[in-house]
Amino acid sequence: MRIGRRQFLVLSLGAAALGKAYASEPFWAALRSGEAIAVLRHAAAPGSGDPHGFRLGDCSTQRNLSEEGRAQSRAIGDLFRANGISSAAVYSSKWCRCLDTARLLGIGEVVPLELLNSFFGNSSAAEERTAALLAWLRGQRFGGPAILVTHQVNITSLTGEVPDSGEMIVARIHEAEPVQVIGRVATPA
């Protein structure tokens, strides 16, 4: 079954409900093989944007994950494991809510990547930042599962999709074609 750009498979089930039954879905196979990547919006963090004067590296100045967001992050990690992904290359925005989401997945060392940092407060940076991220992705050979944890604006600019907190967009990155979205997975907050 091929899932086209506008025909998404959206799962709104927790990892425990999924079990191995969904491990055969095409996008999970593409993720396991490294043919596709997962672009994950950070888990639930109340509010929007960041407080005035926030600083990277100082979580006390930022909007952070709620307890629900922490539980959601662990459930997303369980979902990956339930679908045959127990380890992955994990890259994250340097924002604390993204780093915490990535670490709580529990499936790989988290590498902070500036290209995944939010441009929420500077929409004029969207085109340039997205082009740089796409060029970086096209130059990578992950050789297995890869997960990028970032922000809604970054994901929307890259894929054209607007994910909820904790939602994953599964996409193929082609050398000269647009990003091809092949699936979406929502997890409960």
Summary of the structure (lengths in Angstrom):
residues: 189
radius of gyration: 15.4
end to end distance: 28.7
largest distance: 48.1
contacts: 605
relative contact order: 0.23
helix: 39%
strand: 17%
